[in-house]
Amino acid sequence: MTLRPYEVAPDDIPSHLGELVQSTFDDLTSQFMLLPRGASFLEYPEFRSGYEALRKHTNGFTVLDVDRCWNAVKQCAIAGIVLRTIVGVTPPEWQDLAKEETDQQFPNNWARGLDKHMKTNPAYFSTRGGSSELTVSRVTALFQAACRVLLEGATDSQDGMIHRLDKLDTKEGLDSIRYVAEQHVPYAVLLYERYLGRPFASHRDGVSELVGDVMENAIEDLLSQAGVSARKTKRAERVPGFDQAPDFFIPDELDPTVIIEAKITGDDGTARDKVSRILRLASMRDEREREGRPSFEVVACIDGRGFGVRREDMGQMIAATRGKVFTANSLKDLIRYTRISEFLPEP
């Protein structure tokens, strides 16, 4: 029978440490196949609506100019995202391209905000913010830059360099775009461009913070459903007495009984950082116990490939938490096997 660390008495952990490390490794899941949707995930039917608006107002990509782009985004703001996607640039890159093409000035990351507005509100350019004089001026600069490079297509590049427009749908200007729009695109070409761009790369960048919050959200839901009072800290929050605020205090930071550190990561460097924080908390716990002061239980809720790289780190974490290490697969046991159970409401 496989033993998990929290099922073993603390005094017995040293003699079973190798087995417990392996059982935790076996419990880890990669998580890389799943991404949070986030509030602004763009579904294909919505993207297609933007595409059709741009196709319609450019007469099937026969004529591309600023006025036609404006007509398209006024019908459906997502047409602006489609235009950017055809160019093949990120929002900040589109903003930089517009700076080079025009004298228009942009605040840092302004185009990121515009991208979110277009994504979440198809009628954005009919709203007050989307039709303001300054917004119109900046968006016009973006359209000018996009139209120019798309009409020009891929220019000759230096040896050892690749032009960003040297792809099937933009290499020869509007002729390329029109060809791809009218013909069935070869599957190998689609796969090759997907390989160059990485599937879901843009979405993953947009929800990078949410990816890290998956475990924290699961813990929060578990505690809430059980009726347990807990204090979840904010990102980069400062808590007196702690170098870095743990993810959860139970019941609160003034008199904690349980402290939880939570993380899912595929990066071993990030995993090592989390292990270091857990070891520091365990050291604080031990110091309080030696001094006879009220102390706390240290709990680690971890998952992802990053934690499965170094056996030594996993062994240190299991020993430091006295076996209180939980993964996504074993999170259901969190309350039962920790002092959190002391805070369950009376039946």
N, C-alpha and C positions, 0 to 999 in steps of 0.2 A: 504493500500500500504506500502510495506517495504521500509524504508529509510536507505540509507547507510550514514556513517558519513560525507563523503565529499559533500553530497547533502544538508546538514544542515548548516545554517549560524553559524559562531563560537559563537556568543552570545547566540544562542539557544541550544547549545550542552549540557550544564549542566542540563537543564530541560528534555532532552531526552536521557540522557546518558545510562540508563539501556536498553532502546530500541535499541540504537545504538550498544551497546556491543553485544546484542543478535543477531542483524542482521549480525554483523561481524562474530560471532561464526558460524552462519548458512552458511556463505559464505566460511568458511575454508574447504579445502579438505585435505584428509590425505596424498596424494601423495606417500604413501608407496608402492603402487602397481606398480609404474613406476620407472625405473632406467635408467640413461643415459647409452647409449651403450659404449661410450668412443671409442678411436681409436684402442684399442687392444682387443675388445670383440671377443671371440673365438666361431665361429659358429660350430654347430654339424658336418656338413660334413667335416670341417677341422680337428676337433677332431677325427673323425672316420678315416681319412687318417693316422693320427699318430698312432691310435690304430692298424690299419691294418699293418702298417710298423713294429710295435713291435711284433705283432702276427706272421707275416711272418718270421721275422729274429730269433724268438725264437722257430720256428717249433711248432706253436700253444701253446706256453708257456710250451713246454716240456723241453727245455734247456734254462736256463737264466744265462748269464755271461756278463762280461764287454764288450768283443769284439762284442757280438751279440747286445748289447745295442748301441754300437757305429755304427754298421752297420745300425741299425734302424733309428737313428737320422740323419745319413748322407743321408738316403733316404728321411726322413721327420723329421725336428727338433721337431715337435709337439709330436713325440714319447716320448721325454723326459718328457713332461708334463703328458702324459698318464702314464708313469712309476711312476712319483711322485704321481699321483692320486691313483694308485693301492696301493702304500704304505699308502696313506692317511695322508700326511703331507703337511704343507705349505712350500713355498720356504725357509724361514729362518730355519724352523725345519729340513728340509732336509740338509741344510748346517751344522747345529749343529750335526746332526747324522753323517755326513761325518767327521767332526772334531773328533768325538769320535772314529770312526772306523779307521781313518788314521792319519798320521802326517801332512796332508795338511792344510795350513793356508788360511783363507778367509778374505777379507775385510768385514766390516759390510754390510749386505744387498746385498752382491754380488749375491746370488742366486736369489734375486728378479729381478735384472737386467737381469740375464740369462733367467729367466722365460719369461720376456717381449720379449727378442730377439727370443726365440723359438716360442713364440706365434705369433709374427708379421712377421717372416721370416722363412718359412719352409726350406729354403736352407741356414740357418745361418751357419751351420758347414762347408759349402763350401766357406765361406767368410773369409777375412783376420782376423777379430776379432774372429770368431768362430773356427779358426784352429790354432790360436797362441799357442805356447808351454805352456804358463801359463794357458790359457783357457782349453786346452786339459788335463793338469794335474789336474785342479780343477774339471772338469766334470768327469774325470775318478774316482776321489775320491767319487763323488756323486753316480756314478754307482756302485762302490764297496759296498758302504753302503746299497744302495737299494737292490742289489742282495743278500747280506748276510741276511738281515732281511726277505726278501721274501722267500728265501730258507728255513730259519729256522722256519718261521711261528710264531704263538703266543706262547710264553713260559708261564709257570706258573707264576701268579702274586700274590702279597701279598693280604691278606684279605683286603677287602674294596677298592681294586684297579682294574682297567680294562686295559687290554693290548690293545694298539692301533691296533694291527693286529688281534684282536679277532673279526673278521667279516667274512661274508660268503666267500669272495673271497681270503682271506689271512690266515685264521686260521691255516690251515695245509700245509702251504707252496705252492709249485707249483701245488700240487694235487688240492688244492682249486681253484687256479686261472684257471687251465685247466678245471675243472668241470664247473665253471661259464661261461667260454668262449664257452663251447660246448653245455651247456644245457640252457633251458629257465629258467631264474631266477624267482623265485616266486615273485609275485607282492608285497605281504606283506613284504617280505624281502627288496625289493628295497625301499618301502616307509619307512620302519624302519630306514634304513641307511640314507635316505634323511632327516628324522626327526633328526637324530643325527648330521648331517652336516649342516642343514639349506639350503634350496634352494637359490642359487645365493649369498651365503655368501662370497665366494671368489671374485666374480665379484664386489659385493657391496664394499668390502674392497678396491678393486683396483680403484674404481671410487668415493671414498668417498668425495673427493674434488669437483668432478663434480656435485654430488648430491646437494651440497650447492650452486652451481653456476646456478642452473636452473632458479631461479627468476632473477638473475642478467643478464643472457643471454637474457631472455625474454624482460627485460627493455631495454637492449642495442639494440635489434632488433627493438623494438617499436620506440625508439628515432631516430635510423638511418633511418628507413623508413619514418619518419616524417620530416627528414632533420634538426633535432635539434642538435646543438653542445653540447657535454657533455664530461666530463672527468671521466672515470671509473678508480678507483684506483686499485693498485695491492694488492695482499695479504700481510698483515703486513707492508704495506708502511707507512712511516712517513710523515705527512703533517704538516708544521709549523702552530701553533695555534690550533691544534686539538690533544687531548690525543690519540685518535684512528681515523684513517682516515675513513670517511664515504665511502659508496660504490660508490656514484656518486656526482659530483659537476656539476651544470648547471649554466652558461656555463663552468666555471672553478673554481679552488680553490682560485685564487687571488681575485676574486670579485663574489662570488657565489650568485645567486638569489634563487636557489632551491638546497637543499641537500637531497639526498635519501639514506635511509638505507633499505637494502633488505635482506630477509632471509626466507627460507623454512626449517622447522625443526619439527621432531616428538618428540623432547626432551624438556620438560618444563624448564629445567635448561638453555639450550641454548636460549630458547625464553626469559627467564627473563634477561639474559645478553644483548640481543638485545634491550629489552625494556629499560634497564638502559642506554644504549648508546643513544637511542632516547631521553630520558628524559634529558640527559646531553646536547645534541644538542639544545633542546628546551630552556634550561636554558641559553645557550650561545646566542641564538636568543633574548630572553627577555632582557638580559643584554645589548646587542647592541641597542635594541629599547629604553631602558631607557636612554642610553647615547646619543641618537640621531644619532647613527652611521648607515651606510647602513647595513641592516640585510638580513636574508634569510628565506625562507619557509622550514619547516621540513616536509618531506614526508616519510611515512613508507609503504613499499611493502612487505607484509608478507603472509605466508601460512603454513599449516601443523598442525598436532595435538597438537604440543607443545604450540602453541599460544591459544589453546582452553581450557587450564587447569585452569587458574586463571582469574576470572572476574575482579578483582581489577587491575591487570596488564593491561588488555585490556582497561579498563576505563581510566587509567592514560595515556596510549598511545594515545587514541582518543582525550583526553583533551589536551595533550601536543602538538600534531600535528595540533590542531584546526580542527580536522575531516579529515585530509589528510591521511587516512589509506586505502590501496588498497590490495586486495587479487588477486590470480590468476584469479578468476572469474570476477573481476572488473577492471583488469589492462587496459582494453580497454579504460577506462574513465580517465586514469592517466593524459594525456596531457590536456584534456578539462577542468578538474576541478582543475588544479594547475597553478602556474605561468609559467610553462613550455610552456604554450600556447603563451607567449610573445615572444618566440624564434622561432616560426614557420615561415618559409620563406613566403614572400609575394606571393600570387597566380599570 
